[in-house]
Structure formats: structure tokens, C-alpha cells
Amino acid sequence: MSLSRIQAGVAALGVVLTVGGIVGYLGLQRWVRGSWSATDLTVELPPDVAEEDRMHVLSLALPTDGQRVLDHLSWRGWEARLKPGKYTFPAGEAVSQSAARLVTGNRETARVVVPSGRDVGPVAGACAKNIWADSAEIASLLVLDTVMWRVVPNTYEVWWETDASGLVDRLLREHDTWWTSDRVAAARAQGLTPREATVLASIVQAETAVLDEAPVVAGLYLNRLNKGMALQADPTLIFALGDPSIRRVLDVHKEVDSPYNTYLHTGLPPGPIRYVDPRYLQSVLNPASHGHLYMCAEPGGTGRHRFATSYREHLRNARAYQSWLNQQRIFR
């Protein structure tokens, strides 16, 4: 074979290899950088999935074209770097970007609404609504004595994969943030610690649903505390009895043997009787100044109260309310 033919063959082979390389490169670029989904897609990768099983779980969650993302993860050796979470892949996102999203944890957050309330079940259920945590596990932590008084109801943004302990840790940090030095000083000015202020606020909130009345109620209870009088707060009796259906507190209820019986025991009960709306906490930190020592629900089911400075005045108010209860045939 002549030298010229050999040279021509080499040149032709070079052209073929070059074209093949270009085609292969363009194909690879399309495979790696090209989009793989025409619509937005959300995938959940739970935190309880073992590291070695995450690729399999991901393969079940992704559509057929998602195999390209899995292949890219394998090609880069990123299988062990997958992070749990809730991921949203925008329409048209490149394969390489989606793969990077999964290993860098570029995931979704969730809004957790922590409501104020009397019972832990509904509170825990609301907390668990948009995150992976189990409501029963949340409830088991929220009822702890060291936790309940430190829960500040609000709306928080957390990672979707947050578990029960992670959520409670977040709530405890938020509590520390809420109790600024100014608020601690405001509680101290009322002769209270932050825990005691929370306990009192829980009673105030249980006593009145009328927010603008809360500072007056808070001031009344503080007056009683300062005089060494028993709080005589009906909501604490209902809490001690464990029967929220009670609408009319009777003398027999006042005999319940419980540290939450504020008719028998002076001072504050040992803990809050509900998860407290921070607005009621503010009413304790900034109470109304007055001389009232007694309160009684207002007739007519208004939700408001009549306040009194003397016991004689209070008896008149109490008789009016009891008469209304009798008319409504409310005997319990």
C-alpha cells in the first residue's frame, strides 16, 4: 500500500473519530445538561430510609425519564451523598442540576403552625400536618413538664423531613428567642419568672377569650397573688378534674385533691393548663393597673366578665350570673 493511501486512510479515520467524538460529546451534553421533565415534580425522600436504600426509593418516586438523573448520580459516584427531604424539580431543569439538588440538600421547607390550645392532641396534630414527624411522637414530647411551658404558639418554617425531636428542639430555641431580656425584666417587675408568667397567662387565656379583657384579668390575679389570696380560678379546677365539658363550677368541684386546685392552694399551680397564645403572655407582662380582686362571668353568654373590688359587689355579680345559668338550664 502506498504512503499516500495510508495517509488518506489515517485522515479519514481521524475525521470519523472526530465526528464520532463530537456526536458523542453532544449526546452526553444532552444527557447530562438537557431537561428531563416537562412539568414541575415533587419527590419525598424520607429520613428513615437507610443510606444504601435511598437510590432505590428515589427510583420508585421518579418517572421513567428520571432514570437519567439516577444514571448521573451513579456516574458521578454520588449514591451515598443523597440527602433526605422533600424536593421540587422545576419543569425543564437539567439532569445535572437535579442530581446536584439531591446531594446538596437544596430541598423544600414546610410551614408548621403551632396553635394555642388546651389539649396536646390537636396541637401535636397541627404541628405534624406538613412535616414528616409523627403526631403521637410530637405529643409525647410536648406534654413533658420541661417542654409544655416553653412552647410559644406561632408559625414556623422548618425542613419537611424534621422529626419530633427536631421540631421540639426548634420550639425550645424559639422560646429562648422570644424571652428577650426586656420580657424577662417585665416578668420580674410583676414578681414572676418566665415560667410563672406562662402559668399565669395560661389561666388568663382559659378564663377569657376576649383579648382586650386579658390585661384586666391578669391584673386581678396579680393583685390576689400580691395579697397572698388564693387565685380561685375555675379553669384550674376544670383542668384538675380533666373534664372540659364542665360549664358551671360547683362546690363539690372545689374539693378535688390536686395541686391545680387554686381554691385549696394559694399561689400558682405547678404548670400551665394550656399552650399559651403569646398575646396572653404579653397581657401578664403588661397588666392593667386596678384594684379588682373578684370577677364573675357576665350574664348573657357574652364571654366577658364583671369585675369587683369588694366581696359584696362580687356576690351581686355572682347571683346575677347564677340566675342566668338557671334560666338557661345549665346546672353543670
N, C-alpha and C positions, 0 to 999 in steps of 0.2 A: 504494500500500500504506500502510495506516495505521501511525502510530507504534507503536501497541500491538502490532500484528503483528510489526513489525521487532524490537521489544524481546523479544517472546516467542521469535522465531527465534534471536536472539542468545543468549538464556538457554538455549534447547535445545541450541544448538551448544556452549555452554560446558559443559553437562552431559556431552555426548558426548565433548568433548575431555578433560574431567576424568576421566571413566570410562575413556576410552582410555588416558590417561596413567597412571592407577592400574594398569590391566591390564598396560600395557607395562612399568611400573616393577616390578610384582610378577613379571612374566615374566623381566625382566632379573635381578632378585634371585635368582630360582630358577636361572637360567642361570649366574650368577656364584657364588652362595653355596651353591647346592644341591649335594648329593653326586653323584658321577658313577660310583662303583664300589662294588658291594655286597660285594666281597671285598678283602683285602689284595693289593696288586700291587707287584711289584718290577721295576724297569726299569734297564738299564745303558746309560749314555751314555759310550762310550769316549773317552779323552783324545786319541786320534789322529784323531778326526773334526774336519774343518775347521769353523770357526765358522759359515760360511754353510750347512753341510750338517746342522747339529745338529737343526734343526726337522724335516727330512725323516727322519732316523734315529729321532727321537722318535715321529714319526707311524707308523712301521713297528712300533715297540715297543708302542705303546698300543693298547688295544682300541677298538672303534667309539665308545663313549661318551667316550673320551679326546679326541675331536675338540673337545669343549667346552674342555678345558684348552689345546689349541693355539689355539683361537679367542681365548681370553682373553689368551694371550701376545701374539698379533698385535694385539688391540685395545689393549693397554697399550704396544705398541711394545717388547716385551722379547725379541724373537727373538735379538738379538745378545748378550743377557746370560745365555744358558743356560750352566751350568757342568757340566763332565764329572763323572761319578761314578755311584755305584750308589744309586738312590732307591727307597725303600719308601713307597708311598701307602697309608695305613690305610683300611680299609673305612669308607665314609661321609664321608671328607674332602671339604670343599668345593672346588669348582673353583678359586676364588681362592687358597685355601691351597696347593693342589697346584702352581699356577703360581708362587706365591711361593717354594715349596720349591725349585723348579728354578733360580730366578735368584739365590737367596741361598746356594745350596750346602748346604742342610740335608739332607745325604746320609749314607750308611751308612759305618761303619768296618769294618775286617776284622782278624781276629787272624792275625798272622804268627808261626809257630813256627819259630824258628831253632835247629836241633838241633846238638849237637856231633857231630863225625864226622871220618873220615879223608879221604873223597873229596868234592870240591866238587860233583859232580853231584847226589847225593842231598840235600845241604844246600841247593843252589840250587832243586832241585825242591820241597822242603818250603816254602821261602820264597815261591815263586811260586804255591802251591796256591790261596790265597784272594784273590789280588790280580791286577791286570791285567798286571803285569810279566811278561816272557818269561824263563823259567828259564835259557836259554842266555845271555842278556844279563846276568843276575844272576851266573852262573858266571864270565863273562869279567871281571867286576869283583872278585869275591870272591877270585880267585887272585892278584890284584896283591899284590906284596910289602908295599906300604904299607897294604893293607886286611886281609889274612888274619889277621895277629896282633892286629888291633883288633876282630875280631868277637867279641862276647860272646853266646853262645847263650842264648836266653831266649824268652819270648812277648811280642810287641809288638803294640800297636794302631795301625794306620795307615789312611789312606784307601784305599778299594778301588782307585781309579784310579792309585795310586802306581806309577811306573815303576822300572826297575832302578836308575838313578842316584839317584832319590829314596829308594829303600829303603836303599841303601848310605850315603847321607848321614845317614839316620836312625840306622843302626847305628854310624856313627862318632861321632855325638853321644851315643849311649848309652854308647859306650866311654869318652868323656870324663867322663860322669856316674858310671860305675862306678868309675873310678880316682879315688877321693876322696884328699884329702891324707893321710888316715890309711893308706890302702892303699899309696900311693906311699912313705910313710915305712916301712911294713912291708917292702916290697920292698928299699928302701935298706938296711934293717937286715940283710938277707941278702946285701948286696953286689950287688944286682940293680937294673936299670932295669925299668919296667913291661914293655917288650918282652922283655927277657931272662927275666923271671919267667914270661911267657906261653910262651916257647920251652921252658923247663924244665917247665912244667905240661903241655905237650903230650906231652912224653916220659913224664912220670909217668903220665898218663892212658893212653897207649899201653902202658905197662908193666903196669899193674894195673887191672882192672875192679872190684876190691874197694875201695870208697871209704874204709873205715876204715883201710886199709893205706897210702893215699896219703901221709899225713904222714910215715910211716916211710920210704917210697921217696924222697920229696922230701928228707928229712934226709940220706939216704945219698948222693944225688947232690950235695948241697951240701957234704957232707964231702969228697967227691972233688974238687970244684971248689976248695975252700979249700986242699987239699993239692997242687994242680996235677996231679992224676991225670986220665987220660983217663976220660970217663964210661963208655965201653964199653957203650953201651945198644943192645941188639939191635933195638929198634923203629926206631932211626935208620938201621941198615943196611937193614932191610926197606924203609923209605921211599926210601933211595938207590937200591936195586935196582928199585923200582917193582913189587914182586911181593908183595902182601899174603897170598898163599897159603902163603908160607914159614912153617913151624911149628918148624923146627929149624935154627938158625943154625949154619953150618959154617965152617971156617977159610977156605975159598975165598971165602965171602961177605965176610969181613973185609978182603979185598984190593981191594974196589971203590974206584975213584978218585972220591971225592965229598967235598965239604966236610961232608956229613952223616954221613960215616963217623967215628963217635966212638971207634973203636978206633985209627985213624991220627992223628986230630987231637984235641988237648986243647981244653978249653973247650966252650962251647955251639955247636951248629950255627948257621948264619946265619938260620934262621927256624923257625917251628913246623912240626910234622909232622902236625898235625890242627887242627880248630877245637875250641877247648878249653872244656869244661864249667867254668863259673866256680867250682864246688866244688873242682876240682883246682887252680885258681889260688889258692884260699884255703889249700890244703894246702902250697903253696910259700911263701905269706906267713906261715903258721903251722906250720912243720915240726916234726916230733918231734925231740927232742934225744937223741942216742945216739952211739955210736962205730962203728956199722956202716959198712963200706966195700964189702962184697960182698953180692950177692943172687943167688938162683937159684930158678927155679920149683919149687914143691913137687910131688913125685910124686902121681899120682892125678887130675890134671886139676882140682884144686880152684880154680885161679885165684889162689891165694895163693903167697907166696914164703917161703923160708928165708933169714934174714939172718946175716951173719958179720962178725966183726971182723978175723979173721986169714985169710990166704990158704989156710992148711992146712985150716981149718974149711970154707972155701968149696969146696975141692976135694972134700971128703967129700960136701957137699951136691950138687955138680955130678955126681959119679959116681952118686949115688942117682937123680938125675933122668934122666940119660942111660940108665941101666939100665931105668928105667920106659918111656922112649921106645922103646927096643929091644923091650921086651915088647909094646908097642902097635904095633910095626912102623911107627913114624913115623921115617922116615930123611931127611925133607926139610922 
